[in-house]
């Protein structure tokens, strides 16, 4: 029997009402503590852009270099960089900001594999989370833009949640830039030719994002967007 099997069996074990009540009550306090710590630290950082992408990207990959350059370009114009705090593209974004003397923020998540915080995060700007939903809210609340490089399920999760919240008017409009036309083309063709054709989205929803190939294009789109709009929190 695997650890995964044990976890599933444990989840379906009969529990008394008192056991459920006590567990849920303590979980509420833990959730509150993560919210409070996040709000207190991130409220002080000023305008930032979040960089997303795969934790599995090696440091000799072209997209690692692109993410480093994006971090550098953003900090040259006074923006901080927020990442998920881990390796791969996250490390690269933090590295570009950190080595250029800019603000480098890491929102790390406790996972049983793959995730460990990188060394390019400012010591006072590293947060550790147990709950994905709290971490995702921090990205949304304190980011002035999303730059999304090739990644996996986690990257898609962040991307589609951001587009959903903008589409439904739950957050203010902010730029979402996808880097790597060849990587994103299949997905975006499906969005246009399948989702749109089925009338599950509106034509204007295709304007929620921009697709670019270079670090310069990604950063420039952020800069141009905020030449027209006043920086403000998203909630």
The 8 nearest C-alpha neighbors of each residue, nearest first, counted from 0:
[[1, 4, 2, 5, 3, 6, 8, 7],
 [0, 2, 4, 3, 5, 6, 7, 8],
 [3, 1, 5, 4, 6, 0, 7, 8],
 [2, 4, 6, 1, 5, 7, 0, 8],
 [5, 3, 1, 7, 2, 6, 0, 8],
 [6, 4, 2, 8, 3, 7, 9, 1],
 [5, 7, 3, 9, 4, 8, 2, 10],
 [6, 8, 10, 4, 9, 5, 3, 11],
 [9, 7, 5, 11, 10, 6, 4, 12],
 [10, 8, 6, 12, 11, 7, 5, 4],
 [9, 11, 7, 8, 12, 6, 5, 13],
 [12, 10, 8, 9, 13, 7, 14, 6],
 [13, 11, 9, 10, 14, 8, 7, 15],
 [12, 14, 11, 15, 10, 9, 16, 18],
 [15, 13, 18, 12, 16, 19, 17, 11],
 [14, 16, 18, 17, 19, 13, 20, 12],
 [15, 17, 19, 18, 20, 14, 21, 13],
 [16, 18, 20, 15, 19, 21, 14, 22],
 [19, 17, 15, 21, 16, 20, 14, 22],
 [18, 20, 16, 22, 17, 21, 23, 15],
 [19, 21, 17, 23, 18, 22, 16, 24],
 [20, 22, 24, 18, 23, 19, 17, 25],
 [23, 21, 19, 25, 24, 20, 18, 26],
 [22, 24, 26, 20, 21, 25, 19, 27],
 [25, 23, 21, 27, 26, 22, 20, 28],
 [24, 26, 28, 27, 22, 23, 21, 29],
 [25, 27, 23, 29, 24, 28, 30, 22],
 [28, 26, 30, 24, 25, 29, 31, 23],
 [29, 27, 31, 25, 26, 30, 32, 24],
 [28, 30, 26, 32, 31, 27, 25, 33],
 [31, 29, 27, 33, 28, 32, 26, 34],
 [32, 30, 28, 34, 29, 33, 35, 27],
 [31, 33, 29, 35, 30, 34, 28, 36],
 [34, 32, 30, 36, 31, 35, 37, 29],
 [35, 33, 31, 37, 32, 36, 38, 30],
 [34, 36, 32, 38, 37, 33, 39, 31],
 [37, 35, 39, 33, 38, 34, 32, 40],
 [38, 36, 34, 40, 35, 39, 41, 33],
 [37, 39, 35, 41, 36, 40, 42, 34],
 [40, 38, 36, 37, 42, 41, 35, 43],
 [41, 39, 37, 38, 42, 43, 36, 124],
 [40, 42, 43, 38, 44, 39, 37, 141],
 [41, 43, 38, 40, 39, 44, 45, 141],
 [44, 42, 41, 45, 40, 39, 38, 46],
 [43, 45, 41, 42, 46, 40, 79, 47],
 [44, 46, 43, 47, 42, 79, 78, 41],
 [47, 45, 78, 143, 79, 44, 142, 48],
 [48, 46, 79, 78, 142, 80, 143, 45],
 [47, 49, 144, 142, 80, 143, 145, 81],
 [48, 50, 81, 145, 82, 80, 142, 146],
 [49, 51, 146, 82, 147, 145, 92, 81],
 [52, 50, 147, 148, 154, 146, 82, 89],
 [53, 51, 150, 148, 88, 149, 154, 147],
 [52, 54, 150, 55, 88, 56, 87, 151],
 [53, 55, 87, 86, 56, 88, 85, 52],
 [56, 54, 53, 87, 57, 86, 88, 113],
 [55, 57, 87, 53, 54, 88, 60, 58],
 [58, 56, 59, 60, 87, 55, 63, 88],
 [57, 59, 60, 63, 56, 87, 64, 91],
 [58, 60, 57, 61, 63, 64, 56, 62],
 [61, 59, 63, 57, 62, 58, 56, 64],
 [62, 60, 64, 63, 65, 59, 58, 66],
 [63, 61, 65, 64, 60, 66, 148, 88],
 [62, 64, 66, 60, 61, 65, 88, 58],
 [63, 65, 67, 61, 62, 66, 68, 60],
 [66, 64, 62, 68, 63, 67, 214, 69],
 [65, 67, 69, 92, 63, 68, 91, 64],
 [68, 66, 95, 91, 92, 64, 70, 65],
 [67, 69, 71, 65, 66, 70, 95, 214],
 [70, 68, 66, 214, 72, 71, 67, 73],
 [71, 69, 95, 96, 92, 67, 73, 68],
 [70, 72, 95, 68, 96, 74, 69, 73],
 [73, 71, 69, 75, 74, 70, 68, 218],
 [74, 72, 78, 70, 75, 76, 71, 69],
 [73, 75, 78, 77, 101, 76, 71, 72],
 [76, 74, 72, 73, 77, 71, 78, 99],
 [75, 77, 74, 73, 78, 72, 222, 79],
 [76, 78, 74, 75, 79, 73, 101, 46],
 [79, 77, 74, 47, 73, 46, 76, 80],
 [78, 80, 47, 102, 74, 101, 103, 46],
 [81, 79, 48, 103, 47, 49, 104, 102],
 [82, 80, 49, 104, 105, 48, 103, 50],
 [83, 81, 105, 84, 89, 50, 49, 106],
 [82, 84, 106, 107, 105, 85, 89, 81],
 [83, 85, 105, 107, 116, 106, 82, 89],
 [84, 86, 116, 115, 117, 114, 89, 83],
 [87, 85, 90, 54, 89, 117, 88, 116],
 [88, 86, 54, 56, 55, 90, 89, 57],
 [89, 87, 91, 52, 90, 63, 53, 54],
 [90, 88, 82, 92, 87, 91, 85, 86],
 [89, 91, 86, 93, 87, 88, 92, 117],
 [90, 92, 67, 88, 94, 89, 66, 93],
 [93, 91, 70, 66, 67, 89, 95, 94],
 [94, 92, 90, 96, 119, 103, 91, 95],
 [93, 95, 91, 97, 119, 92, 96, 98],
 [94, 96, 67, 70, 71, 92, 93, 98],
 [95, 97, 70, 101, 71, 93, 99, 94],
 [98, 96, 94, 100, 99, 101, 103, 95],
 [97, 99, 100, 95, 96, 94, 101, 71],
 [98, 100, 96, 97, 101, 71, 95, 74],
 [99, 101, 97, 98, 96, 102, 74, 103],
 [102, 100, 96, 74, 97, 99, 79, 103],
 [101, 103, 79, 80, 96, 104, 97, 100],
 [102, 104, 120, 80, 93, 121, 97, 96],
 [105, 103, 81, 124, 120, 80, 125, 121],
 [104, 106, 84, 125, 82, 83, 107, 81],
 [107, 105, 83, 126, 84, 127, 125, 82],
 [106, 108, 84, 127, 83, 105, 126, 128],
 [109, 107, 128, 127, 129, 110, 106, 114],
 [108, 110, 129, 128, 107, 114, 111, 127],
 [109, 111, 112, 114, 108, 113, 129, 115],
 [110, 112, 109, 113, 114, 115, 108, 129],
 [113, 111, 110, 114, 115, 109, 108, 54],
 [112, 114, 115, 110, 111, 54, 55, 86],
 [113, 115, 85, 112, 110, 116, 109, 108],
 [116, 114, 85, 117, 113, 86, 107, 84],
 [115, 117, 85, 84, 107, 114, 118, 86],
 [116, 118, 85, 90, 119, 86, 84, 115],
 [119, 117, 120, 116, 90, 94, 121, 93],
 [118, 120, 94, 93, 117, 97, 121, 90],
 [121, 119, 103, 104, 118, 105, 93, 122],
 [122, 120, 124, 103, 123, 104, 119, 125],
 [121, 123, 124, 125, 120, 104, 119, 118],
 [122, 124, 121, 125, 40, 120, 104, 126],
 [125, 123, 104, 121, 122, 105, 126, 120],
 [126, 124, 105, 123, 122, 104, 106, 120],
 [125, 127, 106, 107, 105, 124, 128, 37],
 [126, 128, 107, 108, 106, 125, 109, 129],
 [129, 127, 108, 130, 107, 109, 134, 126],
 [128, 130, 109, 108, 131, 127, 110, 33],
 [131, 129, 132, 128, 133, 134, 108, 30],
 [130, 132, 134, 133, 135, 129, 108, 128],
 [131, 133, 135, 134, 130, 136, 137, 129],
 [134, 132, 136, 135, 131, 130, 137, 34],
 [133, 135, 131, 137, 136, 132, 128, 130],
 [136, 134, 132, 138, 137, 133, 131, 139],
 [135, 137, 139, 133, 138, 134, 140, 132],
 [138, 136, 140, 134, 135, 139, 141, 133],
 [139, 137, 135, 136, 141, 142, 140, 134],
 [140, 138, 136, 137, 142, 141, 135, 233],
 [139, 141, 137, 233, 138, 136, 142, 234],
 [140, 142, 138, 139, 137, 232, 143, 41],
 [143, 141, 48, 47, 144, 139, 138, 49],
 [142, 144, 48, 47, 173, 46, 141, 145],
 [143, 145, 48, 174, 142, 173, 175, 49],
 [146, 144, 175, 49, 48, 50, 147, 176],
 [147, 145, 176, 50, 175, 177, 49, 51],
 [148, 146, 51, 177, 50, 52, 178, 176],
 [147, 149, 52, 178, 51, 177, 150, 146],
 [150, 148, 52, 53, 182, 147, 179, 178],
 [149, 151, 53, 52, 154, 148, 152, 155],
 [150, 152, 154, 153, 53, 155, 149, 52],
 [151, 153, 155, 154, 156, 150, 157, 53],
 [154, 152, 156, 155, 151, 157, 150, 53],
 [153, 155, 150, 157, 156, 151, 152, 52],
 [156, 154, 158, 152, 153, 157, 159, 151],
 [155, 157, 153, 154, 158, 159, 160, 152],
 [156, 158, 154, 160, 155, 159, 161, 153],
 [157, 159, 155, 161, 156, 160, 154, 162],
 [160, 158, 162, 161, 156, 157, 163, 155],
 [159, 161, 163, 157, 162, 158, 156, 164],
 [162, 160, 164, 158, 159, 163, 157, 165],
 [161, 163, 159, 165, 160, 164, 166, 158],
 [164, 162, 166, 160, 161, 165, 159, 167],
 [165, 163, 169, 167, 161, 166, 162, 170],
 [164, 166, 168, 162, 170, 167, 163, 172],
 [167, 165, 163, 164, 168, 162, 204, 207],
 [168, 166, 164, 165, 169, 163, 170, 162],
 [169, 167, 165, 170, 166, 164, 171, 172],
 [168, 170, 164, 167, 165, 171, 166, 234],
 [171, 169, 233, 165, 168, 164, 234, 172],
 [170, 172, 233, 173, 165, 168, 169, 234],
 [173, 171, 165, 170, 174, 233, 168, 207],
 [172, 174, 144, 143, 171, 175, 145, 165],
 [175, 173, 144, 145, 176, 221, 208, 172],
 [176, 174, 145, 208, 146, 144, 209, 173],
 [175, 177, 146, 209, 208, 210, 147, 145],
 [178, 176, 210, 147, 148, 146, 209, 211],
 [177, 179, 148, 211, 212, 210, 147, 176],
 [180, 178, 212, 182, 181, 211, 183, 177],
 [181, 179, 183, 182, 184, 212, 210, 211],
 [180, 182, 184, 179, 183, 185, 212, 178],
 [183, 181, 179, 180, 184, 149, 185, 178],
 [182, 184, 180, 186, 181, 185, 187, 179],
 [183, 185, 187, 181, 186, 180, 182, 188],
 [186, 184, 188, 187, 183, 189, 182, 181],
 [185, 187, 189, 188, 183, 184, 190, 182],
 [186, 188, 190, 184, 189, 185, 183, 191],
 [189, 187, 191, 185, 190, 186, 192, 184],
 [188, 190, 192, 186, 193, 187, 191, 185],
 [191, 189, 187, 194, 188, 193, 192, 186],
 [190, 192, 195, 188, 189, 193, 194, 187],
 [193, 191, 189, 196, 188, 190, 195, 194],
 [192, 194, 196, 189, 195, 190, 191, 197],
 [195, 193, 190, 197, 199, 196, 191, 200],
 [194, 196, 198, 191, 200, 197, 193, 199],
 [195, 197, 193, 198, 194, 192, 191, 199],
 [196, 198, 194, 195, 199, 193, 200, 192],
 [199, 197, 195, 196, 200, 194, 201, 193],
 [198, 200, 194, 197, 195, 201, 196, 193],
 [201, 199, 195, 198, 194, 204, 202, 197],
 [200, 202, 204, 203, 195, 198, 199, 205],
 [203, 201, 204, 205, 200, 195, 206, 191],
 [202, 204, 205, 201, 206, 207, 200, 166],
 [205, 203, 206, 202, 201, 207, 200, 166],
 [204, 206, 203, 207, 202, 208, 191, 201],
 [207, 205, 204, 208, 203, 209, 202, 175],
 [206, 208, 204, 205, 162, 175, 209, 174],
 [209, 207, 175, 206, 176, 205, 210, 174],
 [208, 210, 176, 177, 175, 211, 207, 206],
 [209, 211, 177, 176, 178, 180, 208, 212],
 [212, 210, 178, 213, 179, 216, 180, 177],
 [211, 213, 179, 178, 180, 216, 210, 214],
 [214, 212, 216, 215, 211, 217, 65, 178],
 [213, 215, 69, 217, 216, 65, 68, 218],
 [214, 216, 218, 213, 217, 219, 69, 72],
 [217, 215, 219, 213, 214, 218, 211, 220],
 [216, 218, 214, 220, 215, 219, 176, 211],
 [217, 219, 221, 215, 220, 216, 214, 73],
 [220, 218, 222, 216, 221, 217, 215, 223],
 [219, 221, 223, 217, 218, 222, 224, 216],
 [222, 220, 218, 224, 219, 223, 174, 225],
 [221, 223, 219, 220, 225, 224, 226, 218],
 [224, 222, 226, 220, 225, 221, 219, 227],
 [225, 223, 221, 222, 226, 227, 220, 228],
 [226, 224, 228, 227, 222, 223, 229, 221],
 [225, 227, 223, 224, 228, 222, 229, 221],
 [228, 226, 225, 224, 229, 223, 222, 230],
 [229, 227, 225, 226, 230, 224, 231, 223],
 [228, 230, 231, 225, 227, 226, 224, 232],
 [229, 231, 228, 225, 232, 46, 143, 233],
 [232, 230, 229, 233, 143, 46, 234, 171],
 [231, 233, 234, 140, 141, 230, 143, 142],
 [232, 234, 171, 140, 170, 231, 139, 141],
 [233, 232, 170, 140, 171, 169, 139, 231]]
